């Protein structure tokens, strides 16, 4: 009987090339978290229409799988949660429409969730990090964040493309496989690199820029590889070392500014073991700790949406049906984190 009283939610994530359905209880127990990735041929990115079609094809099978794994029926759910944004418009629309329909079929309230905040809350839940500086690094976002006065404030960010987008686009130059992800395959190739190639290092205060580095290494790759001056592994190694050093620098600057000792890395690029290693060294030198997770939680998933939606729901927040929209631009600091209001 006690089991039935637990607040349980289902979450739908589909902001980029992954469609995920997660079922989570308020105590952080992940009851199910299946997902499916749209993988394109080497050298190609994923386009909105094709990605949306992929999500349409896989959403219902994932929902059936998640409900079966969790041994739940619709009556057991407290609410339905979905990613409102940020992300790609067409893929976001798939989850938004599905949730509207299910809400009316199952007579359940809806909670719209910010994708970035969901990454943070999932990371805090899984790692136990209480009040860290957050480095959020993914294909679409690069931000240094800390909680202050009821919101997750952005202290530094990319001024052009995201770090994950930089890695993905360079992987296309090298025609690396997109399975399981281009960033992962760059990471594996970088481990074999021996020669460091100097690349532009662009930190502007608390912000970073990656577009110039990408343009430079694309030109360098064509020229140096043609002349056998370096290997693809050398280029991957050099790119990682440079851009990760930039991220460590702005994170450390935010730690000093906010007077915090711990760091939490979230987002798909946060799975990278070299980035984690570099950040761990910096944290230990400052007497702090690094908190990070693996691809189960770093990479986009439905559980992070369900959990964050539940945090809002238990504070009385739901989204009226007419407001269950989606948006490609939804800033992290637009969200009032009411579930942390006791922390100031």
Sine and cosine of phi, psi and omega as CSV:
sin_phi,cos_phi,sin_psi,cos_psi,sin_omega,cos_omega
0.00,0.00,-0.63,0.78,0.01,-1.00
-0.89,0.46,-0.58,0.81,0.00,-1.00
-0.87,0.50,-0.61,0.80,-0.03,-1.00
-0.92,0.39,-0.45,0.90,-0.08,-1.00
-0.98,0.17,-0.21,0.98,0.02,-1.00
-0.90,0.44,0.67,-0.75,0.12,-0.99
-0.97,0.24,0.85,-0.52,-0.03,-1.00
-0.78,-0.62,0.67,-0.74,0.01,-1.00
-0.74,-0.67,0.40,-0.92,0.15,-0.99
-0.94,-0.33,0.65,-0.76,-0.01,-1.00
-0.83,-0.56,0.63,-0.78,0.00,-1.00
-0.90,-0.44,0.85,-0.53,0.03,-1.00
-0.88,-0.48,0.81,-0.59,0.01,-1.00
-0.41,-0.91,0.66,0.75,-0.12,-0.99
-0.99,0.17,-0.32,0.95,-0.01,-1.00
-0.68,-0.74,-0.79,-0.61,-0.11,-0.99
-1.00,-0.07,0.18,0.98,0.05,-1.00
-0.87,-0.49,0.71,-0.71,0.15,-0.99
-0.93,-0.36,0.82,-0.58,-0.06,-1.00
-0.71,-0.70,0.56,-0.83,0.07,-1.00
-0.79,-0.61,0.89,-0.46,-0.03,-1.00
-0.87,-0.49,0.56,-0.83,0.07,-1.00
-0.83,-0.56,0.84,-0.54,-0.15,-0.99
-0.68,-0.74,0.54,-0.84,0.13,-0.99
-0.98,-0.20,0.29,-0.96,-0.12,-0.99
-0.90,0.44,-0.40,0.91,0.04,-1.00
-0.98,0.19,0.07,1.00,0.06,-1.00
1.00,-0.03,0.02,1.00,0.03,-1.00
-0.94,0.33,0.82,-0.57,0.00,-1.00
-1.00,-0.07,0.94,-0.33,-0.10,-0.99
-1.00,0.09,-0.46,0.89,0.05,-1.00
-0.25,-0.97,0.53,-0.85,-0.03,-1.00
-0.38,-0.92,0.78,0.62,-0.01,-1.00
-0.96,0.27,0.44,-0.90,0.07,-1.00
-0.45,-0.89,0.27,-0.96,0.03,-1.00
-0.65,-0.76,0.68,-0.73,-0.06,-1.00
-0.96,-0.28,0.70,-0.71,0.10,-0.99
-0.99,0.11,0.93,-0.36,-0.06,-1.00
-0.95,-0.30,0.83,-0.55,0.01,-1.00
-0.99,-0.12,0.25,-0.97,0.03,-1.00
-0.89,0.46,0.41,-0.91,0.03,-1.00
-0.80,0.60,0.65,-0.76,0.02,-1.00
1.00,0.08,-0.02,1.00,-0.02,-1.00
-0.86,-0.51,0.59,-0.81,0.12,-0.99
-1.00,-0.03,-0.02,-1.00,0.03,-1.00
-0.97,-0.25,0.75,-0.66,-0.04,-1.00
-1.00,-0.10,0.46,-0.89,-0.10,-0.99
-0.83,0.56,-0.75,0.66,-0.10,-1.00
-0.91,0.42,-0.73,0.68,-0.01,-1.00
-0.91,0.41,-0.59,0.81,0.03,-1.00
-0.91,0.40,-0.67,0.74,0.03,-1.00
-0.89,0.46,-0.65,0.76,0.04,-1.00
-0.89,0.46,-0.64,0.77,0.06,-1.00
-0.86,0.50,-0.72,0.69,-0.03,-1.00
-0.90,0.44,-0.65,0.76,0.03,-1.00
-0.86,0.51,-0.63,0.78,-0.04,-1.00
-0.93,0.36,-0.56,0.83,-0.15,-0.99
-0.97,-0.25,-0.22,0.98,-0.12,-0.99
-0.88,0.48,-0.79,0.61,-0.05,-1.00
-0.91,0.42,-0.69,0.72,0.09,-1.00
-0.84,0.54,-0.62,0.78,0.03,-1.00
-0.92,0.40,-0.64,0.77,0.03,-1.00
-0.89,0.45,-0.71,0.70,0.04,-1.00
-0.87,0.49,-0.69,0.72,0.00,-1.00
-0.89,0.46,-0.70,0.72,-0.02,-1.00
-0.91,0.41,-0.70,0.71,-0.02,-1.00
-0.90,0.43,-0.62,0.79,0.02,-1.00
-0.93,0.37,-0.69,0.73,0.00,-1.00
-0.89,0.46,-0.61,0.79,-0.01,-1.00
-0.99,0.12,-0.15,0.99,-0.04,-1.00
0.83,0.56,0.74,0.67,-0.03,-1.00
-0.84,-0.55,0.37,-0.93,0.14,-0.99
-0.89,-0.46,0.24,-0.97,-0.01,-1.00
-0.81,0.59,-0.53,0.85,-0.02,-1.00
-0.91,0.41,-0.33,0.94,0.00,-1.00
-0.99,0.16,-0.21,0.98,-0.10,-1.00
-1.00,0.04,0.65,-0.76,0.06,-1.00
-0.99,0.10,-0.62,0.78,-0.04,-1.00
-0.34,-0.94,0.21,-0.98,0.05,-1.00
-0.91,-0.40,0.76,-0.65,-0.06,-1.00
-0.87,-0.50,0.55,-0.84,0.01,-1.00
-0.55,-0.84,0.35,-0.94,0.05,-1.00
-0.98,0.19,0.90,-0.45,0.05,-1.00
-0.99,0.15,-0.52,0.85,-0.02,-1.00
0.33,-0.94,0.06,-1.00,-0.05,1.00
-0.98,0.19,0.18,-0.98,-0.01,-1.00
0.34,-0.94,-0.26,-0.97,0.03,-1.00
-1.00,0.05,0.72,-0.69,-0.15,-0.99
-0.83,0.56,-0.81,0.59,-0.07,-1.00
-0.89,0.46,-0.73,0.68,0.07,-1.00
-0.88,0.47,-0.64,0.77,0.03,-1.00
-0.86,0.51,-0.60,0.80,-0.06,-1.00
-0.88,0.47,-0.55,0.84,-0.04,-1.00
-0.86,0.51,-0.77,0.64,-0.01,-1.00
-0.92,0.38,-0.62,0.78,-0.01,-1.00
-0.88,0.47,-0.70,0.71,0.00,-1.00
-0.93,0.38,-0.67,0.74,0.00,-1.00
-0.87,0.49,-0.67,0.74,-0.02,-1.00
-0.92,0.39,-0.63,0.78,0.05,-1.00
-0.86,0.51,-0.72,0.70,-0.02,-1.00
-0.90,0.43,-0.74,0.67,-0.02,-1.00
-0.90,0.43,-0.57,0.82,0.02,-1.00
-0.87,0.49,-0.65,0.76,-0.01,-1.00
-0.98,0.22,-0.57,0.82,0.03,-1.00
-0.93,0.37,-0.67,0.75,-0.11,-0.99
-0.99,-0.16,-0.10,0.99,-0.03,-1.00
0.84,0.54,0.79,0.61,-0.01,-1.00
-0.84,-0.54,0.59,-0.81,0.05,-1.00
-0.94,0.33,0.35,-0.94,-0.02,-1.00
-0.91,-0.42,0.59,-0.81,0.14,-0.99
-0.81,-0.59,0.87,-0.49,0.06,-1.00
-0.99,0.12,0.68,-0.73,-0.15,-0.99
-0.82,-0.57,0.64,-0.77,0.13,-0.99
-0.98,0.18,0.81,-0.59,-0.07,-1.00
-0.85,0.52,-0.68,0.73,-0.06,-1.00
-0.93,0.38,-0.71,0.70,0.03,-1.00
-0.89,0.47,-0.58,0.82,0.02,-1.00
-0.90,0.44,-0.64,0.77,0.08,-1.00
-0.85,0.53,-0.70,0.72,-0.04,-1.00
-0.90,0.43,-0.75,0.66,-0.07,-1.00
-0.92,0.38,-0.58,0.81,0.07,-1.00
-0.91,0.42,-0.67,0.74,0.03,-1.00
-0.89,0.47,-0.69,0.72,0.03,-1.00
-0.90,0.45,-0.65,0.76,-0.02,-1.00
-0.91,0.42,-0.73,0.69,-0.10,-0.99
-0.96,0.29,-0.64,0.77,-0.10,-1.00
-1.00,-0.05,-0.36,0.93,-0.07,-1.00
1.00,0.10,0.14,0.99,0.05,-1.00
-0.91,0.42,0.76,-0.65,-0.10,-1.00
-1.00,-0.02,-0.85,0.53,-0.06,-1.00
-0.61,-0.79,0.90,0.44,-0.07,-1.00
-1.00,0.04,0.24,-0.97,0.35,-0.94
-0.97,0.25,0.70,-0.71,-0.06,-1.00
-0.95,-0.32,0.79,-0.61,0.18,-0.98
-0.98,-0.21,0.93,-0.38,-0.02,-1.00
-0.97,-0.26,0.94,-0.35,-0.10,-1.00
-0.78,-0.63,0.87,-0.50,-0.03,-1.00
-0.49,-0.87,-0.14,-0.99,0.01,-1.00
-0.93,0.38,-0.44,0.90,-0.05,-1.00
-0.90,-0.43,-0.15,0.99,-0.11,-0.99
-0.62,-0.79,0.57,-0.82,0.16,-0.99
-0.58,-0.81,0.95,-0.32,-0.07,-1.00
-0.60,-0.80,0.55,-0.83,0.20,-0.98
-0.95,-0.31,0.84,-0.54,-0.24,-0.97
-0.77,-0.64,0.54,-0.84,0.17,-0.99
-0.56,-0.83,0.51,-0.86,-0.02,-1.00
-0.99,0.16,0.76,-0.65,0.03,-1.00
-0.39,-0.92,0.77,-0.63,0.09,-1.00
0.79,0.62,0.76,0.65,0.16,-0.99
1.00,0.08,-0.04,1.00,-0.01,-1.00
-0.65,-0.76,0.32,-0.95,0.13,-0.99
-1.00,0.05,0.96,-0.30,-0.08,-1.00
-1.00,0.02,0.63,-0.78,0.01,-1.00
-1.00,-0.07,0.89,-0.45,-0.03,-1.00
-0.99,-0.14,-0.34,0.94,0.05,-1.00
-0.32,-0.95,0.44,-0.90,-0.02,-1.00
-0.29,-0.96,0.12,-0.99,0.10,-1.00
-0.96,0.28,0.59,-0.81,0.04,-1.00
-0.99,-0.15,0.00,1.00,0.07,-1.00
-0.64,-0.77,-0.99,-0.17,-0.03,-1.00
-1.00,-0.09,0.37,-0.93,0.03,-1.00
-0.97,0.23,0.38,-0.93,-0.02,-1.00
-0.89,0.46,-0.63,0.78,0.02,-1.00
-0.91,0.41,-0.59,0.81,0.04,-1.00
-0.91,0.40,-0.62,0.79,0.06,-1.00
-0.87,0.49,-0.74,0.67,0.01,-1.00
-0.90,0.44,-0.70,0.72,-0.03,-1.00
-0.88,0.48,-0.67,0.74,-0.05,-1.00
-0.95,0.32,-0.54,0.84,0.06,-1.00
-0.95,0.31,-0.55,0.83,0.07,-1.00
-0.87,0.49,-0.56,0.83,0.04,-1.00
-0.92,0.39,-0.61,0.79,0.03,-1.00
-0.86,0.52,-0.65,0.76,-0.01,-1.00
-1.00,0.05,0.01,1.00,-0.07,-1.00
0.77,0.64,0.70,0.72,0.09,-1.00
-0.97,0.24,0.41,-0.91,0.00,-1.00
-0.91,0.41,0.53,-0.84,0.10,-1.00
-1.00,-0.02,0.10,1.00,-0.02,-1.00
-0.94,-0.35,0.85,-0.52,0.01,1.00
-0.98,0.19,-0.39,0.92,0.11,-0.99
-0.28,-0.96,0.49,-0.87,0.00,-1.00
-0.89,0.45,-0.61,0.79,0.01,-1.00
-0.89,0.46,-0.63,0.78,0.03,-1.00
-0.90,0.43,-0.65,0.76,-0.03,-1.00
-0.95,0.31,-0.52,0.85,0.15,-0.99
-0.90,0.44,-0.69,0.73,0.00,-1.00
-0.86,0.52,-0.68,0.73,-0.02,-1.00
-0.93,0.37,-0.62,0.78,0.01,-1.00
-0.93,0.36,-0.60,0.80,-0.02,-1.00
-0.88,0.47,-0.49,0.87,0.00,-1.00
-0.90,0.43,-0.34,0.94,-0.01,-1.00
-0.99,-0.12,-0.06,1.00,-0.03,-1.00
-0.94,0.33,0.62,-0.79,-0.03,-1.00
-0.83,-0.56,-0.46,0.89,-0.08,-1.00
-0.94,-0.33,0.80,-0.60,0.00,-1.00
-1.00,-0.01,0.81,-0.59,0.04,-1.00
-0.98,-0.21,0.81,-0.58,0.02,-1.00
-0.90,0.44,0.77,-0.64,0.02,-1.00
-0.80,-0.61,0.37,-0.93,0.06,-1.00
-0.85,0.53,0.62,-0.78,0.00,-1.00
-0.87,-0.50,0.95,-0.31,-0.21,-0.98
-0.87,-0.49,1.00,-0.04,0.12,-0.99
-0.90,-0.44,0.79,-0.61,-0.02,-1.00
-0.83,-0.55,1.00,0.01,-0.06,-1.00
0.94,0.34,-0.92,-0.40,0.03,-1.00
-0.99,-0.17,0.03,1.00,-0.07,-1.00
-0.94,-0.34,0.30,-0.95,0.01,-1.00
-0.76,-0.65,0.33,-0.95,0.05,-1.00
-0.70,-0.71,0.72,-0.70,-0.05,-1.00
-0.89,-0.46,-0.26,0.97,-0.11,-0.99
-0.92,0.40,-0.62,0.78,0.01,-1.00
-0.92,0.39,-0.63,0.77,0.05,-1.00
-0.88,0.47,-0.69,0.73,-0.01,-1.00
-0.89,0.46,-0.73,0.69,0.01,-1.00
-0.86,0.51,-0.67,0.74,-0.03,-1.00
-0.91,0.41,-0.72,0.70,-0.07,-1.00
-0.96,0.28,-0.46,0.89,0.09,-1.00
-0.90,0.44,-0.69,0.72,0.03,-1.00
-0.93,0.36,-0.67,0.74,0.01,-1.00
-0.89,0.46,-0.67,0.74,-0.03,-1.00
-0.86,0.51,-0.72,0.69,-0.02,-1.00
-0.88,0.47,-0.70,0.71,-0.06,-1.00
-0.96,0.27,-0.78,0.62,-0.11,-0.99
-0.95,0.32,-0.59,0.81,0.03,-1.00
-0.92,0.39,-0.61,0.79,0.01,-1.00
-0.89,0.45,-0.59,0.81,-0.04,-1.00
-1.00,-0.06,0.13,0.99,0.00,-1.00
0.83,0.55,0.56,0.83,0.02,-1.00
-1.00,0.09,-0.29,0.96,0.03,-1.00
-0.35,-0.94,0.09,-1.00,0.01,-1.00
-0.93,-0.37,0.30,-0.96,0.12,-0.99
-0.82,0.57,-0.57,0.82,0.03,-1.00
-0.90,0.45,-0.64,0.77,0.04,-1.00
-0.87,0.49,-0.66,0.75,-0.02,-1.00
-0.93,0.37,-0.67,0.74,0.03,-1.00
-0.90,0.44,-0.69,0.73,0.04,-1.00
-0.86,0.50,-0.73,0.68,-0.04,-1.00
-0.91,0.41,-0.66,0.75,0.00,-1.00
-0.89,0.45,-0.74,0.67,0.01,-1.00
-0.86,0.51,-0.76,0.65,-0.05,-1.00
-0.85,0.52,-0.63,0.78,-0.05,-1.00
-0.95,0.32,-0.79,0.61,-0.09,-1.00
-0.96,0.29,-0.51,0.86,0.04,-1.00
-0.95,0.32,-0.57,0.82,0.08,-1.00
-0.89,0.46,-0.62,0.78,0.06,-1.00
-0.88,0.47,-0.68,0.73,-0.01,-1.00
-0.92,0.39,-0.63,0.78,0.04,-1.00
-0.89,0.45,-0.65,0.76,-0.02,-1.00
-0.88,0.47,-0.76,0.66,-0.05,-1.00
-0.95,0.31,-0.48,0.88,0.07,-1.00
-0.92,0.38,-0.69,0.72,0.02,-1.00
-0.89,0.45,-0.62,0.78,0.03,-1.00
-0.90,0.44,-0.64,0.77,0.04,-1.00
-0.92,0.39,-0.61,0.79,0.04,-1.00
-0.87,0.50,-0.69,0.72,0.02,-1.00
-0.91,0.42,-0.66,0.75,-0.02,-1.00
-0.91,0.42,-0.66,0.76,-0.07,-1.00
-1.00,-0.03,-0.09,1.00,-0.05,-1.00
0.84,0.54,0.77,0.64,0.05,-1.00
-0.84,-0.54,0.53,-0.85,-0.07,-1.00
-0.97,-0.26,-0.35,0.94,-0.09,-1.00
-0.97,-0.23,0.45,-0.89,0.02,-1.00
-0.78,-0.63,0.66,-0.75,0.12,-0.99
-0.88,-0.48,0.82,-0.58,0.07,-1.00
-0.98,-0.20,0.79,-0.61,0.03,-1.00
-0.74,-0.67,0.21,-0.98,-0.04,-1.00
0.99,-0.10,0.30,-0.95,-0.11,-0.99
-0.84,0.54,-0.63,0.78,0.00,-1.00
-0.94,0.33,-0.32,0.95,0.02,-1.00
-0.90,0.44,-0.22,0.98,0.06,-1.00
-0.96,0.29,-0.32,0.95,-0.13,-0.99
-0.90,0.44,0.85,-0.53,-0.09,-1.00
-0.93,0.36,-0.52,0.85,0.03,-1.00
-0.94,0.35,-0.66,0.75,0.06,-1.00
-0.88,0.47,-0.69,0.73,0.03,-1.00
-0.88,0.47,-0.65,0.76,-0.01,-1.00
-0.90,0.44,-0.73,0.69,0.00,-1.00
-0.89,0.45,-0.66,0.76,0.00,-1.00
-0.94,0.35,-0.59,0.81,0.01,-1.00
-0.90,0.44,-0.64,0.77,0.03,-1.00
-0.89,0.46,-0.71,0.70,0.00,-1.00
-0.89,0.46,-0.69,0.72,-0.01,-1.00
-0.89,0.46,-0.70,0.72,-0.02,-1.00
-0.90,0.44,-0.57,0.82,0.03,-1.00
-0.92,0.38,-0.40,0.92,0.03,-1.00
-0.99,-0.14,0.10,0.99,0.00,-1.00
0.97,0.23,0.38,0.93,-0.02,-1.00
-0.90,-0.44,-0.16,-0.99,-0.05,-1.00
-0.78,-0.63,0.50,-0.87,0.12,-0.99
-0.98,-0.21,0.71,-0.70,0.10,-0.99
-0.90,-0.44,0.80,-0.60,-0.01,-1.00
-0.48,-0.88,0.31,-0.95,-0.01,-1.00
-0.78,-0.62,0.02,-1.00,0.05,-1.00
-0.99,-0.13,-0.18,-0.98,-0.13,-0.99
-0.92,0.38,-0.24,0.97,0.04,-1.00
-0.88,0.47,-0.54,0.84,-0.10,-1.00
-0.86,-0.51,-0.44,0.90,0.08,-1.00
-0.91,0.42,-0.74,0.68,-0.03,-1.00
-0.96,0.28,0.55,-0.84,-0.03,-1.00
-0.74,0.67,0.71,-0.70,-0.01,-1.00
-0.43,-0.91,0.33,-0.94,-0.03,-1.00
-0.96,0.27,-0.46,0.89,-0.04,-1.00
-0.88,0.47,-0.61,0.79,-0.03,-1.00
-0.92,0.39,-0.54,0.84,0.04,-1.00
-0.95,0.30,-0.69,0.72,0.01,-1.00
-0.88,0.47,-0.70,0.72,-0.06,-1.00
-0.92,0.40,-0.71,0.70,0.00,-1.00
-0.92,0.39,-0.61,0.79,0.07,-1.00
-0.89,0.46,-0.63,0.78,0.03,-1.00
-0.90,0.43,-0.62,0.78,0.03,-1.00
-0.85,0.52,-0.67,0.74,0.03,-1.00
-0.95,0.32,-0.66,0.75,-0.04,-1.00
-0.87,0.49,-0.67,0.75,-0.05,-1.00
-0.95,0.31,-0.17,0.99,0.15,-0.99
-0.99,-0.17,0.22,0.98,0.11,-0.99
1.00,0.01,0.23,0.97,-0.04,-1.00
-0.99,-0.14,0.82,-0.57,0.17,-0.99
-0.70,-0.71,0.23,-0.97,-0.03,-1.00
-0.92,-0.39,0.88,-0.48,0.04,-1.00
-0.85,0.53,0.53,-0.85,-0.07,-1.00
-0.80,0.60,-0.66,0.75,-0.04,-1.00
-0.93,0.36,-0.23,0.97,0.01,-1.00
-0.97,-0.25,0.14,0.99,-0.02,-1.00
-0.99,0.12,0.89,0.45,-0.01,-1.00
-0.99,-0.10,-0.07,-1.00,0.08,-1.00
-0.68,-0.73,0.41,-0.91,-0.02,-1.00
-0.55,-0.84,0.64,-0.77,0.01,-1.00
-0.96,0.27,-0.38,0.92,-0.02,-1.00
-0.85,-0.52,0.90,-0.43,-0.04,-1.00
-0.53,-0.85,0.99,-0.12,-0.12,-0.99
-0.92,0.40,0.60,-0.80,0.03,-1.00
-0.84,0.55,-0.65,0.76,-0.08,-1.00
-0.99,0.12,0.12,0.99,0.11,-0.99
-0.99,0.14,-0.29,0.96,-0.13,-0.99
-1.00,-0.02,0.78,-0.63,0.14,-0.99
-1.00,0.09,0.91,-0.40,-0.03,-1.00
-0.99,0.11,0.96,0.27,-0.12,-0.99
-0.89,0.46,-0.42,0.91,-0.01,-1.00
-0.95,0.32,-0.18,0.98,0.03,-1.00
-0.92,-0.40,0.29,0.96,-0.11,-0.99
-0.90,0.44,-0.41,0.91,0.03,-1.00
-0.95,0.33,-0.24,0.97,-0.06,-1.00
-1.00,-0.02,-0.08,1.00,0.04,-1.00
0.99,0.14,0.00,0.00,0.00,0.00
